[in-house]
Amino acid sequence: MHTDNASLRLKEASSPLLLSQVRLQIMDSGPGPSLYPLHRCKTIHLVRHAQGVHNVEGEKNYKAYMNPEYLDAPLTQLGWQQVDNLRKHVHASGLSKRVGLVVTSPLLRTLQTAVGVFGGEGYKDQMTALPLMVANVGSSGRAAISSHNSPPFIAVEDCREHFGVHPCDKRHNASTIHLAGCGARKEKEIAIVTHSGFLVHTLRAFGNDCHPSVKKEMCTRFANCELRSMVIVDRSMIGPDVSTTNYPGKVPPGPDLSSDDADEEVSNSI
C-alpha cells in the first residue's frame, strides 16, 4: 500500500510537539488562507450585460448573429427586467454605495446595463447635470437616467466583446450615445460591465494558484446580467505604497513593550 511521506511522518511522530510540527509543515506546503496588505488589493464586481435582442435569435440559430439588423444590439424588454432586478440587489446589498467607478464596454447593451444598474434615478428636465443616458436609447422606451448620486462612468474599448464579423459586436458612433466619463482615479471598488467572451477569456488567465474548484468557479460562463465580486491582489508592487486605512499607532507615544519582548529580555538576562 502506498503511503506518502507526510502520512509516514505523522505515524512516526512520538510526541504531541512533534505531531504539531509535522501538521504545521503540511499546512504550510499546501493551499490555504493567506494575508496581503489591503491597500494593494482592489475589489472588482464583474457584470455581464443583460439579454440583448441578438441573444434571443442566436439561441435559436447561431447564424442569426450575422443578421445586420442586430448592429450594436440593444437590450430586450426582458433584459431591462434583468437590469431592474440587479439594480435592486445592488442597492439592497450596499454595493451602490461602495462602487466608486463603473467601467463599461462601449457597446449599447453594456452601456444600457451599466447605467441601468449603477446610474442615478430618473432624469428630470430641470436638472442641471446632463443625463447619463437619454430617453429611449435603442428604442427601449425607457426614461432618461440621471447622473445624480451615481459613480463616474467610463467606456473602455479594451473590455468590449471580441472584434469579429458579427454585426451585434460592432458599435454605433460614440456621438450617438451620451455617457459621462472620468479621468484616472484610485477607487478601491470598481464595477466592470462587459461581455461573456471577454469574461471567459480573461478569467481563464487567473486562478492557476487556487484550488481547482475555485478555478472552475471563476471560469464558469456568466449568465445574462450576472454579477460576481472578486479581489485583485497586486503582487507586482505597482499599486499605491501608502494605505488609506492603516494607522501608525503610538499616538500619543508611550511605552509599549509587548509581553513577548519582555519574556525575551528576561530569558536573555538569565
C-alpha positions as CSV (number, residue, x, y, z in Angstrom):
1,M,0.0,0.0,0.0
2,H,1.4,3.4,-1.0
3,T,2.0,5.8,1.9
4,D,3.1,9.4,1.3
5,N,5.9,11.0,3.3
6,A,3.5,13.3,5.2
7,S,1.4,10.3,6.4
8,L,4.6,8.4,7.4
9,R,5.9,11.3,9.4
10,L,2.6,11.5,11.2
11,K,2.8,7.8,12.2
12,E,6.4,8.1,13.3
13,A,5.8,11.2,15.4
14,S,6.1,10.1,19.0
15,S,5.1,13.2,20.9
16,P,2.4,15.9,20.7
17,L,5.0,18.5,20.0
18,L,6.5,16.6,17.0
19,L,3.0,15.9,15.8
20,S,2.1,19.6,15.9
21,Q,5.3,20.5,14.0
22,V,4.5,17.9,11.3
23,R,1.0,19.2,10.9
24,L,2.3,22.8,10.5
25,Q,4.7,21.7,7.8
26,I,1.8,20.0,5.9
27,M,-0.4,23.1,6.3
28,D,2.4,25.4,5.1
29,S,3.1,23.4,2.0
30,G,-0.5,23.3,0.7
31,P,-3.1,25.9,-0.4
32,G,-4.9,27.8,2.3
33,P,-5.8,31.2,3.7
34,S,-3.2,33.9,3.3
35,L,-2.7,37.6,4.2
36,Y,-2.0,40.5,2.0
37,P,-2.0,44.3,2.6
38,L,-5.4,45.8,1.9
39,H,-4.0,48.8,0.1
40,R,-2.5,46.5,-2.6
41,C,-5.9,45.0,-3.3
42,K,-8.9,46.1,-5.3
43,T,-12.4,44.7,-5.3
44,I,-14.0,44.3,-8.8
45,H,-17.6,43.5,-9.4
46,L,-17.9,41.8,-12.8
47,V,-21.2,42.0,-14.6
48,R,-22.2,40.5,-17.9
49,H,-24.7,42.6,-19.9
50,A,-28.5,41.7,-19.7
51,Q,-30.3,39.9,-22.5
52,G,-29.8,41.5,-25.9
53,V,-32.0,41.1,-29.0
54,H,-29.2,39.1,-30.6
55,N,-29.2,36.6,-27.7
56,V,-32.8,35.6,-28.4
57,E,-32.4,34.8,-32.0
58,G,-28.9,33.5,-31.7
59,E,-30.1,30.9,-29.1
60,K,-32.4,29.6,-31.8
61,N,-30.0,29.7,-34.7
62,Y,-26.3,30.7,-34.5
63,K,-26.4,32.1,-38.0
64,A,-28.7,34.8,-36.7
65,Y,-25.7,36.5,-35.3
66,M,-24.8,37.5,-38.8
67,N,-28.0,39.5,-39.2
68,P,-27.2,43.2,-40.0
69,E,-30.3,44.2,-38.1
70,Y,-28.5,43.3,-34.9
71,L,-25.8,46.0,-35.3
72,D,-24.8,47.0,-31.8
73,A,-27.7,45.1,-30.4
74,P,-29.8,46.8,-27.6
75,L,-31.4,45.1,-24.7
76,T,-34.7,43.3,-24.9
77,Q,-37.6,44.2,-22.6
78,L,-36.7,41.0,-20.6
79,G,-33.1,42.3,-20.5
80,W,-34.4,45.5,-18.9
81,Q,-36.3,43.5,-16.3
82,Q,-33.0,41.7,-15.5
83,V,-31.3,45.2,-15.2
84,D,-34.0,46.3,-12.8
85,N,-33.6,43.2,-10.7
86,L,-29.9,43.5,-10.5
87,R,-30.3,47.2,-9.6
88,K,-32.5,46.2,-6.6
89,H,-29.8,43.7,-5.5
90,V,-27.0,46.3,-5.8
91,H,-28.9,48.7,-3.6
92,A,-30.1,46.1,-1.1
93,S,-26.6,44.7,-0.7
94,G,-25.0,48.1,-0.2
95,L,-22.9,47.8,-3.4
96,S,-24.4,51.0,-4.8
97,K,-22.7,53.0,-2.0
98,R,-19.3,51.2,-2.3
99,V,-18.7,51.1,-6.0
100,G,-16.5,54.2,-6.8
101,L,-16.2,53.7,-10.6
102,V,-18.1,51.9,-13.4
103,V,-16.1,50.7,-16.4
104,T,-18.1,49.5,-19.3
105,S,-17.7,48.2,-22.8
106,P,-18.8,50.9,-25.3
107,L,-21.4,48.6,-26.9
108,L,-25.0,49.6,-26.5
109,R,-26.2,46.6,-24.5
110,T,-23.4,47.0,-21.9
111,L,-24.0,50.8,-21.7
112,Q,-27.7,50.2,-21.0
113,T,-26.9,47.6,-18.4
114,A,-24.2,49.7,-16.7
115,V,-26.3,52.8,-16.5
116,G,-29.5,51.0,-15.6
117,V,-27.8,49.1,-12.7
118,F,-25.4,51.7,-11.3
119,G,-26.9,55.0,-12.6
120,G,-28.9,57.6,-10.7
121,E,-32.7,57.8,-10.6
122,G,-35.0,59.1,-13.3
123,Y,-33.8,62.2,-15.1
124,K,-35.9,65.4,-14.9
125,D,-35.7,68.3,-17.4
126,Q,-35.0,70.8,-14.6
127,M,-31.8,69.0,-13.6
128,T,-28.6,71.0,-14.4
129,A,-26.4,68.0,-14.9
130,L,-26.6,66.1,-18.2
131,P,-28.3,62.7,-18.1
132,L,-26.1,59.5,-18.1
133,M,-28.3,58.2,-20.9
134,V,-31.0,59.9,-22.9
135,A,-34.5,58.6,-23.2
136,N,-35.5,55.8,-25.5
137,V,-31.9,54.8,-26.4
138,G,-32.0,51.6,-28.5
139,S,-35.8,52.0,-28.8
140,S,-36.0,50.9,-25.2
141,G,-39.0,53.1,-24.3
142,R,-37.1,53.9,-21.0
143,A,-36.9,57.3,-19.5
144,A,-33.6,59.2,-19.3
145,I,-31.3,58.2,-16.5
146,S,-29.8,60.8,-14.1
147,S,-26.1,61.1,-13.1
148,H,-27.2,62.3,-9.7
149,N,-25.9,60.2,-6.8
150,S,-24.1,57.8,-9.1
151,P,-20.5,56.8,-9.5
152,P,-18.5,58.1,-12.5
153,F,-18.7,56.0,-15.7
154,I,-16.0,55.4,-18.3
155,A,-16.4,53.4,-21.6
156,V,-13.3,51.4,-22.5
157,E,-12.7,49.7,-25.8
158,D,-10.5,47.1,-24.3
159,C,-13.3,45.4,-22.4
160,R,-15.8,45.2,-25.3
161,E,-16.8,41.9,-27.0
162,H,-14.1,40.5,-29.2
163,F,-13.9,42.1,-32.7
164,G,-15.3,39.8,-35.4
165,V,-17.8,39.6,-38.2
166,H,-21.0,39.7,-36.1
167,P,-22.9,42.9,-36.5
168,C,-24.1,42.7,-32.9
169,D,-20.4,43.1,-31.8
170,K,-20.0,46.3,-33.8
171,R,-20.9,49.6,-32.2
172,H,-22.6,52.9,-33.2
173,N,-20.6,56.1,-33.4
174,A,-19.8,57.4,-30.0
175,S,-21.6,60.7,-30.7
176,T,-24.9,59.0,-30.8
177,I,-24.6,57.8,-27.2
178,H,-24.5,60.1,-24.2
179,L,-22.4,58.7,-21.3
180,A,-20.5,60.6,-18.6
181,G,-16.7,60.0,-18.5
182,C,-13.9,60.4,-15.9
183,G,-10.1,60.6,-15.7
184,A,-7.7,58.2,-14.0
185,R,-8.9,57.6,-10.4
186,K,-7.9,55.4,-7.4
187,E,-11.2,53.8,-6.5
188,K,-11.0,50.6,-4.3
189,E,-14.2,49.0,-5.6
190,I,-14.9,49.1,-9.4
191,A,-17.7,47.6,-11.4
192,I,-16.9,46.3,-14.9
193,V,-19.8,45.7,-17.2
194,T,-18.8,43.7,-20.2
195,H,-19.4,40.5,-22.3
196,S,-19.4,36.8,-21.9
197,G,-16.4,36.3,-24.3
198,F,-14.3,38.9,-22.6
199,L,-15.1,37.5,-19.1
200,V,-14.4,33.9,-20.1
201,H,-11.1,34.5,-21.8
202,T,-9.9,37.0,-19.2
203,L,-10.7,34.9,-16.1
204,R,-9.0,31.8,-17.6
205,A,-5.7,33.6,-17.2
206,F,-6.3,33.8,-13.4
207,G,-6.8,31.2,-10.6
208,N,-4.0,28.9,-11.5
209,D,-2.7,29.2,-8.0
210,C,-6.1,28.4,-6.5
211,H,-7.8,25.1,-5.7
212,P,-9.3,23.6,-8.9
213,S,-12.8,24.1,-7.6
214,V,-12.1,27.8,-7.2
215,K,-10.6,28.0,-10.7
216,K,-13.7,26.3,-12.1
217,E,-16.0,28.7,-10.2
218,M,-14.1,31.7,-11.6
219,C,-14.2,30.5,-15.2
220,T,-17.8,29.3,-15.3
221,R,-19.7,31.1,-18.1
222,F,-21.7,34.2,-16.9
223,A,-25.4,34.3,-17.4
224,N,-27.1,37.5,-18.6
225,C,-26.9,40.2,-16.0
226,E,-24.9,38.1,-13.6
227,L,-22.7,39.8,-11.1
228,R,-19.6,38.2,-9.4
229,S,-17.4,40.0,-6.9
230,M,-13.6,39.3,-6.9
231,V,-10.5,40.7,-5.3
232,I,-7.4,41.6,-7.3
233,V,-4.1,41.2,-5.4
234,D,-1.3,43.4,-6.6
235,R,1.8,41.2,-6.2
236,S,3.7,43.2,-8.8
237,M,4.1,46.2,-6.4
238,I,2.8,48.7,-9.0
239,G,-0.1,49.9,-6.8
240,P,0.0,52.7,-4.2
241,D,2.6,52.4,-1.5
242,V,0.5,54.2,1.1
243,S,-2.5,52.6,2.8
244,T,-5.6,54.8,3.4
245,T,-6.8,52.6,6.3
246,N,-3.6,51.6,8.1
247,Y,-2.9,53.6,11.4
248,P,0.6,54.1,12.8
249,G,-0.2,53.5,16.5
250,K,1.5,55.1,19.5
251,V,-0.5,58.4,19.1
252,P,0.3,59.8,21.6
253,P,3.5,57.9,22.0
254,G,4.3,55.9,25.2
255,P,5.9,52.7,26.5
256,D,4.5,49.7,24.6
257,L,6.8,46.7,25.4
258,S,4.9,43.6,24.5
259,S,4.8,40.5,26.7
260,D,6.7,38.5,24.1
261,D,9.5,41.1,24.1
262,A,9.5,41.2,27.9
263,D,9.8,37.4,28.0
264,E,12.7,37.6,25.5
265,E,14.5,40.2,27.6
266,V,14.2,38.0,30.8
267,S,15.5,34.9,29.0
268,N,18.5,36.9,27.6
269,S,19.4,38.2,31.1
270,I,19.5,34.7,32.7
